[in-house]
Amino acid sequence: MQQEERLSLSEVFVTVDDPRQSGKVEHDLVELLVVAVSAVLSGADTFVEIEEWATEKLPWLRQHLKLAHGIASHDTFARVFSLIDPEQFEAAFRRWVVSILPVLDAQVVAIDGKTSRRSGKANSAPLHLVSAFAAGANLVLGQRAVAKKSNEKTTIPELLAVLSLQGCIVTLDAMGTQANIAQAIRDRGADYVLAVKDNQPTLADAIRDFFVLFKQAPQHTPHTMSETVEKNHGRLEIRRCYAFDALQCLPRKEQWPDLASFVVIESERSIQNKTSIEQRLYISSLPAQAERIATAIRQHWSVENNLHWCMDVVFADDQMRARTDHAGHNMALLKQLALNLLRTDPTARKGSLKTKRLIAATSDTYRAALLGLS
């Protein structure tokens, strides 16, 4: 992903078509979207809150926008967000990310889905977004909506097709462990690390059987191993990663493009004198280098901790009740954009995301810096 000159939000949003009848439009679409981003950045989580915040900050907003007809009502915000084509909004999001993010060489890109649990209604499922998260840069790269969680396997190749992943390592949980997805990753010039569970029962059993034999005489089997120890709050966890290239032991290995290794991570967890052992299995196009693969697997969980958790706790995503047409989808994209803005804070201000939103709500200077207006 090549770095370009950073785009302003106005330059990004101008590519989104206005779905309203031109003769009835009072509020410019680009201005409406910039107002919405500013409000969400400052702590607004609903359309009502966007209107209330923007009304209070109208003098400041008019320093940067015309807003000839003032601030739109929350009903107008809701209606416009329900009508905007989410694919165009996603494309604008990705174009903005390209303008701020350096080349992604060797970056771990974690792909995972999240459901906005209160966005559904009686005759439709809640919004489920599959997002690509750059673990090193701590930024959302892009996303796609699916009808339901089980459809992730058909949506992931579509998401991969619009991302520049040359030289990256793409990590996925077991839902994405499909031969066509592995091929899509390789087609984008990236390597894969895929979790293996009981959705690939024959493969999982073969790896488990191999590992049982390996543990009986490890010195006779070529492998690499890395170990990490984590101790806190009365818990001791030792994670050992074993990587192998004995692909002849795997069934139908040819279906996995450029398969180079398989991995067993054995976690030994001790809490209050009780010890449990858990195994996790993976396949990869990377060489059997335990430390490298273990690091990629560890970084995969950043999509849960630094994206999904933040969307719920900081942006109240699970409480979102935008349910009309595309409103929930576009609002979720807007919140991910605000999250990226906070993560690319040019002032390098310390503090949690919640604290930064609070400061953005109260400091015109800080808000302008986040939005690139200063």
VOGU-100807 format. One record per residue (C-alpha): z, x, y. Coordinates in steps of 0.001 Angstrom, whole numbers, padded with zeros to 6 digits, always signed. Each point is the difference from the previous one (the first is absolute). Layout:
// VOGU-100807
ZXY ...
// end
This chain:
// VOGU-100807
+000000+000000+000000 -001200+001774+003112 +001973-000078+003201 -001725-001555+003005 +001102-000560+003575 +002869-002472-000111 -001174-003521+000737 +001820-002372+002303 +000974-003394-001390 -002523-001643+002328 -002765+002159-001475 +001119-000941-003513 +000338-003743+000567 -003342-000362+001777 -001640+000226-003450 +001744-003212-001126 -002101-003134+000537 +001582-002826+001981 -000072-003071-002292 +000555-002501+002839 -002593-002059+001864 -000939+002134+002990 -000009-002886+002475 +003623-000856-000786 +001514+003486+000107 +002584+000742+002681 +001698+003057-001484 -002107+003066-000789 +000270+000916-003702 +000493+003734+000545 +002729-000638+002580 +001669-002538-002271 +000103+002513-002852 +001324+002812+002194 +002739-002338+001252 +000877-000885-003596 +000232+003665-001051 +002159+000791+003030 +002343-002864-000853 +000302+000866-003706 +000598+003633+000925 +002851-001245+002198 +001721-002093-002656 -001908-003296-000150 -000550-001203-003580 -001437-003510+000549 -002578-001621+002265 +002757-001733+001961 +001724+003327+000591 -003307+001581+001052 -000481-002662+002677 +003578+000234+001254 -000039+003808+000212 -003425+000125+001677 +001003-002626+002565 +003010+002094+000997 -002105+003181+000161 -003020-001520+001786 +000316+002246+003096 -000039+003123-002195 -002853-001279-002155 -002092-000655+003121 +000233+003678+000847 -002288+000598-002982 -001772-003340-000634 -001563-002635+002260 +001564-003044-001702 -001761-002295+002471 +001505-003101-001610 +003406+001446-000734 +001535+000083-003473 -001383-002186-002771 +002316-002503-001676 +001402+000711-003443 -002289-002736-001345 -003000+001876+001403 +001170+003274-001567 +000490-001766-003337 -003389-001718+000157 -001892+003183+000916 +001722+002021-002722 -000833-002689-002539 -003702+000184+000944 -000617+003750+000328 -001952+001463-002915 +002599+002181-001790 -002705+002310-001376 -001070+000808+003560 +003634+000466+000989 +000542+002332-002977 -003120+001988+000937 +001275+000364+003568 +003369+001143-001381 -001644+002683-002153 -002184+001170+002886 +003099+000505+002135 +001756+001913-002817 -003014+002313-000363 +000291+000857+003701 +003641+001124-000277 +000334+001512-003462 -000989+003577-000840 -002051+000853-003078 +001726-001291-003127 -000550+003067-002197 +002591+000167-002809 +001802-003054+001372 +001648-002344-002485 -001314-003522+000577 +002208-002611-001657 -001544-003403-000663 +002224-002985-000642 +000261-003719+000716 +002578-002107+001833 +000485-003759+000271 +001057-001660+003274 +002231-002420-001828 +000275-002846+002512 -003637-000010+001064 -001083-002383-002759 -000014-003776+000016 -000203-002806-002536 -003694+000329-000816 -000462+003752+000455 +001606+003252-001130 +001792+002275+002488 -001863+002912+001558 -000206+003078-002238 -001285+003185+001645 -001026+003149-001870 +000499+002942+002355 -000962+003677-000060 +002763+002208+001400 -000383+003679+000889 +003314+001440-001164 -000148+003247+001968 -001144-001571+003271 +002285-003023-000548 -002770-002370+001118 -001776-003053-001367 -003681+000808-000565 -001277-003463-000832 +000609-003154-001970 -001595-002926-001834 +001318-003481-000714 -000056-001457-003513 +000440-003566-001156 +002931+001020-002206 +001635+003161-001346 -001915-000087-003290 -003265+000389+001953 +000950+003466+001264 -002142+001680-002653 -003169-001590+001446 +000960+000638+003635 +001047+003664-000273 -003606+001271-000516 -001043-001931+003130 +002750+001682+001996 -000867+003431-001389 -003644-000491+000987 +000831-000178+003721 +002342+003004+000122 -000880+003677+000428 +002000+001693-002750 -001731+003323-000591 +002535+002495-001321 +002850-002526-000225 +002210-000981-002914 +000071-003774-000510 +003050-001414-001770 +000300-003473-001518 +002491-001918-002087 -000932-001447-003385 -001874-002999+001479 -002647+002417+001262 -000308+002013-003194 -003529-001112-000823 -002992+002142-000918 -002178-001492+002762 +002679+000743+002606 +000288+003596-001218 -003784+000264+000351 +000116-001480+003505 +002572+002632+001006 -002115+002827-001393 -003076-001425+001750 +001868+000393+003302 +000625+003691-000738 +003706-000457-000744 +002256+000685-002985 +002139-002666-001629 +003509-000272-001414 +000348-003331-001824 +003143-001481-001546 -000280-001046-003656 +002060-002901-001265 -000444-002746-002549 -003139-001311+001702 -001615+002986-001770 +002036-000268-003234 -002082+002273-002230 -000090+002763+002590 +003709-000365+000758 +000946+000151-003687 -002151+003091-000541 +001710+001851+002866 +003451-001035-001224 -000767+001117-003572 -001324+003333+001265 +003127+000542+002080 +002312-000703-002948 -001748+002725-002005 -000020+002330+002991 +003772-000269+000489 +000559+001111-003594 -001677+003387+000642 -000948+000356+003686 -000690+003726-000317 -003029-000721-002222 -001802-002312+002461 -001681+001264+003191 +001466-001796+003018 +001444+000414+003460 +003358-001362+001129 +001815-000541+003287 +003529-001249+000594 +001777-001557+002950 +003668-000894+000334 +001281-002695+002329 +003683-000671+000519 +001500-002523+002423 +002436-002910+000148 +001403+000793-003437 -003413+000042-001658 -001577+003026-001638 -003673-000208-000898 -002017+002735-001661 -003756-000552-000054 -002132+002166-002268 -003773-000204+000241 -002045+001182-002978 -003778+000362+000399 -002429+000466-002905 -003726+000523-000436 -000165-000848-003734 -002470-002805+000673 -001176-000068-003620 +003226-001863-000799 -000919-002950+002225 -002034-003004-001168 -003308-000681+001769 +000582+002817+002452 -003674-000096+000979 +000466-003325+001822 +002092+001738+002675 -002341+001954+002304 +000848+003702+000329 +003332-000488-001756 +001754+003375-000016 +003656-000601-000840 +002709-002423-000969 +003597+000074+001142 +003422-001104-001157 +002820-000198+002516 +003408-000152-001635 +002812-001148+002278 +003575+000567-001109 +002366-002036+002186 +003794+000277-000133 +002248-002484+001812 +003748-000170-000644 -000232+001845-003330 -002832-002250-001206 -003300+001725-000666 -003403-001651-000415 -003396+001548-000654 -003269-001533+001182 -003558+001144-000580 -003013-000637+002239 -003543+000790-001075 -003087+000972+002011 -003579+001176-000381 -001786+002130+002585 -003228+001735+000920 +002125+002896+001284 +000597+003064-002159 +003220+000004-002044 +002108+001400+002841 +003365-001703-000297 +001386+000834+003434 -003109-001160+001839 -000241-003265-001907 +003736-000672+000264 -000217+000414+003768 -002884-002477+000196 +001907-002527-002119 +003083+000396+002172 -002076-000508+003153 -001477-003198-001426 +003291-001774+000627 -000411+000502+003746 -002219-003092-000022 +003056-002003-001087 +002568+001686+002231 -002050+000760+003113 -002374-002956+000009 +001111-003034-002016 +003703+000408+000808 -000753+000565+003691 -002266-003029+000155 +002815-002165-001376 +003008+001481+001788 -001506+001120+003313 -002794-002580+000450 +001470-002956-001967 -003184-000314-002073 +001654-002005-002777 +001177-002529+002597 -003484-000491+001461 -001085-003647-000135 -003520+000336+001418 -001836-002122-002571 -003134-001380+001657 -003279+001513-001217 -000016+003756+000840 +003052+000002+002302 +002391+001633-002472 -002534+002629-001052 -000848+001001+003574 +003644-000018+001065 +000864+002352-002880 -002798+002346+001111 +001333-000108+003546 +003468+000992-001231 -001443+002888-002018 -001838+001138+003127 +003273-000120+001960 +001682+002000-002788 -002697+002678+000279 +000436+000080+003787 +003718+000634-000407 -000680+002715-002575 -002426+001779+002362 +002483-000052+002885 -001345+002642+002451 +003457+000520+001524 +001538+000997-003360 +003023-002115+000859 +002772+000050-002588 +001388-003169-001528 -000812-002640-002580 -003010-002299+000221 +002314-002829+000979 +001415+002120+002813 -003484+000932+001192 -001007-003671+000126 +003096-000712+002055 -000862+002796+002429 -003627-001175+000156 +001283-003450+000969 +002038+001367+002885 -001869+003100+001213 -003394-000528+001638 -000611+003754-000037 +000687+000375-003722 -002058-003070-000887 -002939+001297+002019 +000228+003350-001781 -000064-001653-003427 -003022-002080+000975 -001805+002967+001525 +000076-001530+003478 +001951+002746+001779 
// end
